[in-house]
Amino acid sequence: QVQLVESGGGLVQAGGSLRLSCAASGSGFSINSMGWYRQAPGKQRELVADETIAGTIKYAEVVKGRFTFSRNNANNTVYLGMNSLKPEDTAVYYCRATVTIRALQYQYWGQGTQVTVSS
């Protein structure tokens, strides 16, 4: 079993910045890829930034140049740096991880962290 715990969300004014963290914990697993998604009220969950099979980062067009995905392999943590935040960035942000446990792949999601951007 793998747990993903997000943190760093909060309330910020438009133009401000936040940094989200997602730490993966458990035993007997290796991480294949991780990413960030978000879901605004009344909308479907959408990609924000995600690691591809090739090892590159795919960003949603609406966050390119403002958000930065980074990863610390030493502690199984990924980050999402968010700058120039806009009210439309308001959503619950979820961390995703695909892991391998005993040669099988599993996908996990965190519980989400709320980001609210006021105008």
Secondary structure, DSSP 8 states (H G I E B T S, - for coil): -EEEEEE--EEEETT--EEEEEEEEESS-EEEEEEEEEE-TTS--EEEEEE-TTS-EEE-GGGTTTEEEEEEGGGTEEEEEE-S--GGG-EEEEEEEEEEETTEEEEEE---EEEEEE-
